[in-house]
Each structure stands twice: as C-alpha cells, then as structure tokens.
Amino acid sequence: MLYIGIDLGGTGIKAGVVNDKGEILSKASCPTLPERGYEAVIRDMANLAIQVARDSGHEIGDMEAIGVGLPGIMDPRTGRIPFCTNLGWHDVPLVEEMAKYVDVPVFVDNDATVAGLAESVAGVSAGCENSVFVTLGTGVGGGVVLGGKVFSGSHGVATEIGHMITVVDGEPCTCGNKGCFERYASATALIREGRRMCEAKPDAALAKAVGGDLSAINAKHVIDLAKAGDPDCAAIFDRYVEHLAIGLVNIINLYDPEVIVLGGGVSHAGQFLLDAVRAKLPSLVFYKGMPYARVELAKLTNDAGIIGAAMLGR
C-alpha cells in the first residue's frame, strides 16, 4: 500500500509517496508563501501530492490516504485547524479544502507528533508499541505513540508536553503561563541562561566566543564550550539537563514508553547530551527496581515529516 505524506512548514511544503515500511519512493517540494492565504497553500499541497504520485509511477487515486503534519493542531471533531501560528491560520477547513482537489482520505496532526510516528515506523523506535518523541528546538514539542498508533487526546492537544508546568512561578512562557517545561528544556533556554551568565560575567569564555555580542549567542555555543570544559557553560548545561530529565521522568510516569526519542536542534549535541541525560534519570525514576524507557537520539531528520505524515493514513 502507498501513502502520501505532506510536511507543511512556515517556509516550505514537502511531500512524498511512502510505502508501508516507511520508505520514500518519490518526493518534491515548493515554497509555502503563507501570505497568499490558506486556499492557495492548500491548493499547492494538493498539486504537490498529485505530482509525487505521478513521479512514483502512480496516480493520486492509487494512494490509500494523504497525511499532513503541520506546526499546529487539528480539531478531530471537525477536521479544521483552530490555529497555526507559523502560517497565520485560524479556523482553517484543511480537510474540506483538500477534498476540492483530491478524492483521497486526508489525515492531519501536529508536526512533532508525526515525527514521533516516523521514528516508530522507520527510525530508532521502530518495533516499539509505545514511544514518545521529544523535539528540543526553539520550544519543546512531543509525539506520543501508544499501541503503535498516534495518541493526540480528545481535543488534539495531548502531546503539548512543552507546556507541562515543571517550575511553579517560573520563567514566563509565550503561552501565558509560567514555568513551562519548554522554558527550561529548549534551545531558547540555553541561549537565555548563556546571556544572563555573560551579563554577570562579561569576561566569560562564552562572551568572548561571540565577540561581546550577546545577541549572537546560540545553543551550540553553550554546548560546545560545555564540551570543552568551560566551567560556566558546563554549569548551564548541567542545569539544563536536570530540567530536561525532570520532564522526561514526568513522561515516563505518565506513559511508561519503551523508548523516548530526542530530536530537534539541541539533539545535535549527540552523545554528549545523551550520556548526560542517561546519567540523571536513574535517581529520578519512581520504580527503582523496574526497567524504564531508554533514551535515544532521533535517527530520521529531514524526511521524518514526510514519513510520519504518510503513516497517519496507515
């Protein structure tokens, strides 16, 4: 059986034909240009789906389903997108609009959710019934797969793990709350703490690394200096890992997955991050004598959105 996966982002749309094993048979892309309005964007999505179907030697009617991953949520009761900030969408009838162009079932879910599904089919958590994907980027997103199927909850928002409140009266979050997990476990958190440290210590190695321009600090600067043994950045990184581990233990207690997969920009720290997280977890898990989720790095990168979206239809 063949499926089409569409990875819809703020700047680009990627689509591909994917088989049951999560293998991409053909793919193509085009710019999103969201300022044109949702009708034009969805028309381009449909045209891209038709194109990749033909590129694979088939027609759109040969596809079992089309899946879409986007940086927002879908209301499962209506098939509409309540909001998608990156695209400026509010109450968009995506499924209904796609039906104007293609007579194939359409499924939609959050981009982090479909990335988690991709990993469970063709990535590091393949073969696992229960897994959780955690993306560590500008914010923190999640994808929960239970019993081999995506779990999005009753209202499509079950995987907003970045907005678990892990610190009472903590850092203000863009969502309006304080102390959300993503304020402490994202790349943004490393940048914020790096800048704060440099403001207090202008001669710090991190400040020198960016020529005194604190606005140029990124997460990689902090991580690289921590790896190199700089005590200031090592302290920031250690505190970051502690917050991350607390969030992961909450996930373990809630879902008891076989695997937690770390993706997103911060995961590019690789084994350095993985070793640090694995070292923190044993003291935090509840059942000390029981096995618990192993933590791994995401295997799929640029194609995860296409593969995971396609697998929504499977």
N, C-alpha and C positions, 0 to 999 in steps of 0.2 A: 504494500500500500504506500501511496505517496501523499505528502502533505506540503503545504506552503507555509513558511514562517516569515513574518514581516517584523523587522526590528525598527520601530518608529522612534526617532530621536529628534531633538530640537533643531539639529543642523542637517541630518541626513536620514534617508529611508533605505534600509537594506532588506532584500527579500531573497529567498532561496527555496528550491524544491528539496525536500528531505525525505529519506526513506525511514522505515521502521526502526532501523538501527541507529538513527541519528546522523547518518552520512548525508552530506550536501551534494546533490547531483548537478545543480546549476545555481548561479546567484547573480544578482545585479543590484545596482544602487542608483539613487538620484538625490538631489538636494531637497530638503523639506520645504523651505521658504514658507514658514507658517503665517507670515504677514498676509498671504493671499486669502486666508480664511480656510476653515476646515473642509469645505466642499472640494476645493482644488487639491488639498493634500490627500484626501481620501480617494479622489479620482486617480491621482498619481499612484497611490498604493495599489489600487485595483489594476491599473495598467501594468505596473511592475510585476504583479502576480501573474498576469496573463503572459507577460514576456518571459519570465523564468520558466513557466510551464512549457512554453514552446521551445525554449532553449534546451530543455531536458528531453525533447522529442515527444512531448505530450501536449494535450490541450487542457485548458483550465477545468473542463468538465471531468477530466480523468483524476482530479485531485479529490481526496477524501474530505479535506477541510482546509481552511486557512486560519492560522493563528496569528495574533498580533500582540506584541509586547510593547508597552509604552510607559513613559515616566509619569504615571498617574494611576487611577483606579477605574474599574468599570462597575456599575451597579448591576449585579447579576439578575435582578428582577426586571430590568428594563433594557439592558444592552446599551445603555447610554453611558457617556463619560461625564461624571459630575464635574470634575475639574482636572486639568492637566496644565500645571503652571508653566512648564517649559514651552508649551505650544500656545499658551493663552486661550485654552479651550475651557468652556463652561457649558455643561449640559449638552454635549455633542452626541447625536444619534449615530455613532460609528457603524454599528451592525446594520442598521436600517439603510444608511447611506451606501455601504459596500454592496448591499443587495441590489442596488440600481445597476451595477456593472458585472457582478459575478453571481452565478446561481450555485454557490457552494457554501456550506455551513461556515460561519465565522465565529471564532472564539477569541476573547481578549483578556489579558491580565497584565499586571504590573511587570516592568522590565526586570526587576530583581527576582521576582517570582519565576519568570520564565528562564532566567539564567540558572536558578537553582534546579529547575526541571531539566534543563540541558545537562547539567553536571550529573544528575541522577540517571540519565539515559546513556550518555556518551562520554562522561567525564570521570572525575575522581571518585564520585559516589555511585557510579554505575553498579547495579545489582543490589543496592540497598533499598529496603522498603521505606525507611524513614530517614530523612536527611534535612538539614537546614543550611541554606546558603546565606552568608552574611557579606554584604558588599561594603567595603570600607573606603569611601570616597569623600566627596565634599560633605555628604551626610552619611548615614548608615541605613541601608535597606536590607530587606530579607526576602527569602523564598523558602517556603515550607512545603515539603513533600511528605505526605503521610500515606502509608499503604500504597506507595507508588503513584499517588495522584496529588496534584497541587491542592493545597488547603488554603483557601482565601477567606473563610468565615462566612457568616450570614450576610454581611454587607460589603464584602470585597476588600476589607481593610485588616484582615487578620495578621498580615505579615509586616505591619509598620513597626518593626522591632526597634527602629531608631528612636521611636518616641515612647519607649518604656521610660518611666521616670526612675532613675537609679540614684539620684542625689537630691535630697529634699532641699528646696530653696537654692538650687544650684544655678549654673550658668543659664541665662535667658536663651530660649530656643526660638527659632523662626516660626514655630507653630503657635507660639504664645504662652507655652508652659515654661517651667524652669526645671533644670536638672535632667533633661532627656539624655538617654544613652548616647545619641549621636553627638552631643555637645562635648563628649569625653572620649569617644572611640573613633572619630573621623579624622581625615587628613586635616580638616579645619581646626580640630582640637590641637594637633601637634603644632600647627602654624601659630595659633593663638598663644599657646604656652611658650613657644620659642620667642615670640616677640616680647612677651611680658618679661621673660628672663633677660633679654637683651636690653630692655628699658632699664632694668635694675642693675645690669652689669654691662655697660657699653663696651668694655674691652673683651667680652666673651668671644670665644672662637667662632660662634655662630654669627655674631655681628660682623666680625672680620671677613667671614666667608662671603657675605653679601655686600661688602664694601660700605658697611654702615647704613645701607638702605633696607630698613626693617620690612618695608612693604614687599621686598623681593624674596623674603623667606618662604620656602615651601616645605612640605613634609619630608621630602627626600633630603634636604639639607640637614634637618634634625636627625633623621635616621642614619645618614652616612656618618655624621660626627659621633653619634652614639656608638656605631660600629667601630669607629676609630679609637674609641676610649675617652672621648671628651667627657669630663665628669658632669658638666651642666646638661648637655644633651642626653647623656646616659640617664640622668635623674628624670628628665622629662619623659623619655621613652619608657622607663620603668614604671612611672606613674600611669602612663598611657596604657601599658599592657595590663596593669592592675584593673583599671576601669573596664578594659575590653574583656578580661577574664570574668569579671563580675557579671557582665551582660551575658556572656556565653554560658555561665553557670545557671543564670535565670532561664535561658533557653533549654538547657539540659533538664532542669527541674520541670519545665512546662511540657516539653515534647518527648524527652528521652530518645533523641535520634541516635542512629548508629554512627553518623558522621556529621560534623559541622564543617562546612567548606568556606574558607575565607577568600574573597575576591575583592576587586576594586583596586584603586591606586596604591593604598598602603600595603596590600598583599605583595606588591613587587619587592618588598623588603625580604621576601623569600624565607629561607631557613632561619635567618636571624629573628624574624618575627615569630615563626612557628615554634622554634625552640623556647623562646621567652614565654609564649602563651602556654605551651605544654607544661612548662615548669611551674606556672602559677596555679593551674587548675586543681591539682590533687588536694591542696589544702582547703579548697573552697567547695568541692563537691559534697553532697549531703551523705550519700551512702558510701562510706569509705571502703567497704569491703566488696563493693559491687562494680562491675565494669561500667564505663560511661563512654559517651561519644568520643571518638577520636577526632582530632582537629587536623584538617588537611588544607593545602592550598589549591585553589581552583586550577583546573587543567585547561579548560576551554577559555579562549579570550575573545577575539573579535567576532567569532562565529556563534558564540553562546546565545545571543539574542535570536538569531535565525533558527537555530536548532530547537531551543526551548519553546519559542512561539509555535513552531510547527508541531511539537509534541503535545501542545494543548489539545489539538484535534485528535491525536491518537488516544 
